[in-house]
């Protein structure tokens, strides 16, 4: 199982229901690569990750599934979280915890 932590350079922002991850350590804050728009689910997952400090797809799924509707396919939720974490890692928002 891979363990991750959120990159401290990124902070989450909810501005009137529009969600962002912003790289606050980047000198060129207006660089579009350093301000990432998020959907509500991505924001929720990253918020859970912040609370957990060190997390895996399993721990995030365990925290997320109870918040979802009863008829959701929890197996698919865990698979989707794994893919999401790989994308966040590629973008530098999260990093491997060793």
Secondary structure, DSSP 8 states (H G I E B T S, - for coil): ---EEE-TTEEEEEETTEEEEEETT-S-TT-GGGEEEE-HHHHHHHHHHHHHSEE-HHHHHHHHHTTS-TTS-HHHHHHHHHHHHHHHHHHTSEEE--
